[in-house]
Amino acid sequence: MRLLVLGGTEFVGRSIAEEALRRGWAVTVFNRGRREPPPGATVLTGDRTAPDGLAALGAGEWDLVVDTWAEAPRAVHDAMRLLARRARHCTYMSSRSVYSFPVPAGADEDSPVVEGAPDAGAREYPQNKRGGELAALAAFGERALLVRAGAILGPHENSGRLPWWLSRIARGGRVLAPGPRELGLQYIDVRDLAVWTLDAAAAGLGGPYDLVSPSGHTTMAELLEACAEVTGSGADLRWAGPDAVLAAGIEPWTGLPLWTPPGALHDSLHRSDVARALGAGLRCRPVTETVADTWAWLREEGDRHPMTPDGPVSRATPEQENRALGG
């Protein structure tokens, strides 16, 4: 199988390229050359935002194309038009952020989405991703798979969610643990995402699929306790209710990654129906494995792992933690 990954050196794109190489596929990555690709991949260099930036893609044929772009949809539009007759199938790595907020509990791929334009410049993240979907559909039609991922965790994570929790708990001491303990979480391990995406693309699946674990795959308690166990820091997890956390000025989702109080935001982020992906073969590894492997990667990388949060992110400060815990 011949795979072209537009990107291929960071988190999601890298994991997909690595999984394809593990399968013995011929993998080509196209990017700006700022980071090392996975060993064994063929490299094409270009800046898709620059004039003639797609020149390196002017020749060649592939069975599958995967695009992870998250900025101006016109970059997806231009690349997909160029590749539509030279690739059998394309996958656009989208996001559940394309759904119109609030997303009710139990929502699936038929839920309303935000507006987007396939040839638009950069806008907000949801509009960018929706525009990218439309660009892929315009070029490939039924040959386009739209992977609407939820929160993505695992080794090489560059959005600072699970790495933040691991680093915070590794420092030890009293750690604010936001409740309720049994609060259900949905996320996808990047390696499970890669396996499912390549299987689905190879099978020729098209249209949108929400790719995230089943609702309640894990809980806040299971996640944080797994972090405490693998770091061996002896951290003292101190549980506080949602009212105390919010009163301390801590923002849901960003202040304490993945956490939101029960309610509309939690329903939107952690209670989606993923029956379509499960029916198409999605399998999700236990949270303990995701946490342990991410911690092992962090220890290996030290301070070298890249962090590219989507916009300014304000994490909880020690003062806010103390305030939530009553001083």
N, C-alpha and C positions, 0 to 999 in steps of 0.2 A: 504494500500500500504506500502511495506517495502522498505525503502530508506537507502542506505549507502552513506555517503559523506566522501570522502577522503580529509580531512581538516576539515572544518565545524566550526571553531572558529573565523575566520577573514573575513571581508568584504563580498566577493562573496559567499564563502562556508557557512558562517554564515547566510547570508540572505536566501540562498536556504534551509538550515536546518530549519530556523524559519518559512518560508512559508510552508514547509511540515508539521511541527508540528501544525501550525494554521489549516491545513486541517484535522488534526487528524491522520496523517500517523505515522507509527512506524519508528523512525529515529535513525540510528546509525552513529556516527562520529568516524573516525579513524585518530589519529594525535599523536604528540609527548607529548601532555599533558601540554604544556606551557601556555595555556590560557583556561579560563573557557568556556565550550560549552554552547549552549542555554539550558535553563532549560527544562527538559523533554526528552532530547536525551540520548541514551545509548552510553557509551564511551568505545572505544577500543583504547589501547595505543600501539604505536610502532613507530620506526624511519625507514622509508622505504629506507633510504640510508645506513643503518647498516646491517651487516650480520644477517640473521634471523629476520630482522626488520619487516617482514610481518607476523610473527607467529600468531599474534592476529587475523588475517584474515583467519586462516587455517580451520575454520569451520563456518558454517552459510550459509544461503541463503537469497537473496534479489530480489525484483522485479526490482529495479532501482539502478544504481551506478552513482554517479557524482564525477568526479575528476577535481580538480582545479590546479594541479601541473604545475609549470612554469620553473622548472630547468631541470636537466638531463633527457632526454626522457626515459632512461633505467628504471627509477623508475616507469613510467607509464607502460612500457612494462612488467615489472615483476608483477605489481599489476593486470593488465588486464588479463594476462595469468592465474594467480591464480584464478581470479573471473569469467572467461568466461563461465564456466559450472555451476556456482552457482548464476548467475544473468541473468535476462531476457534481460536487456537492459543497455547500458552505455552511459553516456554523458561526453564528454571531453570539459572542458571550455577552449576554444582556444582564438584566438585574430585575428583581422584584420591585425595585424602585419605580418601574414604569407604571405601576398601578396607581390610580387616582386615590389619594388619601382622603378619609380613612378607609382602610381595607377591612371589611368585616371578617370576623372569625369564620373559618371554613371556606374562605374565598379560594377560587382556583383560576386557571388560565383564561376563563371567560369573563373575568372581572373587568370593569372599565379601566382604560389606560389614559395616561396624559397625552396631550397633543405633541406631535413632533413632525419634523420635516426632514426628508432624506438628504437634502442638499444644504442644510442650514449650517451656519457657523456655530461656534461654541455657545451653549446656553447653560442652564442648570443641569445637574447630573441626570435627573429623570428624563428631561427632554432630549438630552444627548443620547441616552441609551434608546429611547423610543425612536429617535431619528435614525440611529444605526440599524435598528430592526427593520424599519421601512426601507432603508437603502439596500439591505441584504435581500429583502423580499422583492424589491423592484428588479434586481439583477438576476436572482436565482429562482424566484417564485416558489413552487412546491419543493424545490431542492434546497431550501434554506431552513436550517434548524435554529430556533431561537432559545437559548439557554438562559432562563431567568433565575439567576442564582440568588440565594439569600446571603446571609453573613457567611463569609468563607474563612475558615481557620486552617491551621496546619503549618508544617515547615515552610520556610521562605515567606511567611506572611509579612506584608509590608504596610498594612493598615493599622497596626499597633493595637489590636484588640487582645487576643490571647497573650501575645508577648508582654503587654502591659500588666495583665494579671499575674503572670508568672514572675515578672521582675519585681512587682510590688510584694508578692507573698514571699519571694526569696529573701527580701530584706528583713523579714521577720517582724516581731513585735505585734502590737494590736493591729489587726487589719479589719477595716469596715467591710462586713459582708452584707450586701443589701438583700433584704427579704421581699417576699416570703421565701423560706428555704425551698419549698416545693415548686417554686415558680418555674414553669416549663420553658425550655429554650429550643429554638430551631436554628440550625446552622448546617453547613456542609464542609466536610473535610476536603481540602483541595485535591487530594489523591482520589477520593471517591468521585469527585466531580470529573476528574480527568478520565477515569476508567469509564464512567457512564457516557461522557461526551463522545469519546472515540468509538465506543460500541454503537451508540445511537447514530453517529455520523456514518459509520461503515455500513449500517443497516439501511441507510437512506431515509431516516426519520426526518420529518419536516414540521414546521409550525412551532408554537410556543410550548415549553415545558418548564414548570417551576422546579428548580433543583435545589432542594434543601431537605434536611432530615424531617421525618414525621414529627408533628407537634408533640412535645413532651419527650423527645428522644433523650434529653437529659434535663437536669434541673440546675438552678443556681448552686444548690448545695453540692451536688455531684461534681460540678465543674470546679468549684473552689476547693473542695476537699481533695480532688485529684491534683490540683496545683500544689497544695500543701504537702501532699505525699511525695510527689516527684522531686520537689525542691529540697525537701528534708530540712527546712529552715526552722521548724518548730513554731511557725507563726500561729498566733492566737486569733482565730476567726471569731469576730464579735458581730452577731447578727443584729440588725436594726430594721425596723419596719419602714415601709415606703414614706410615711409622713415625716419621720425623722430625717431620712436621707434628703428628701426634697426641701425640708426646712433649713437644711445646712447649705442650701444653694447649689446642690449637685444636680447637673442636668442629666435626665434619663438618656441612655444609650451612649452618650459621649463621655460624661463624667466618670461613670463606671461602666466600661465597655460591655455590651450585650444586655445590660440590665435596663428594664423599664418597669414601672409599677403596673400592676394589673389595670386594665382599662383599654381604651381605644388604641393607643400606641402599641401596647403589648399584643393585642389582637392582630394588628397590621403586620407586625414583625415576627411573631412567634406562633401564630395559630392558623397557618395556611393549610389547604388541602393539597397534598402532593400525590394523590392516587395515580395521576397520569404517569408521573416519573417512576413510581414504584411498580406500576404495571409494565413499564418498559425496562425493568431490570435494575433500578437504583437500589444499591445496598450501602448501608452506612455503618462504619466501624464504631466501636464504643468510644465514649468521650475520653476514657482513660488512655487509650492508644493515641488519640490526637494530642492530648496534653503531654504525654511522655515524649512523643517524637518531636513535638515543637520545643520542649525544654532541652532535649538533646541537641537540636539544631542551634538553639540560642547559645548554649554553652560552647559549641564549636565555633560559632561566628563571633562571639563576644560583642564588641561595639560596632562591628562591620556591617550588620544587616541593614539593608535600606529601608527607610520609612517614608512612605508617600501618602500621608493621610489626605482624604478628600476635603480640602479646605481647612480652615483653622479649627483645631480640636482642643477643647479645654478639659483636661482630666482633673479628677478630684485632687485637691491639695491636702497635705497633712492636717492643716487647720480645719478644713471641711470634714475630714474623717473624724477628728476629735469632737467637733461640734455635733455630728450625727450620733456619736457614741456618748454624748452627754458630758464631754470634757475629759 
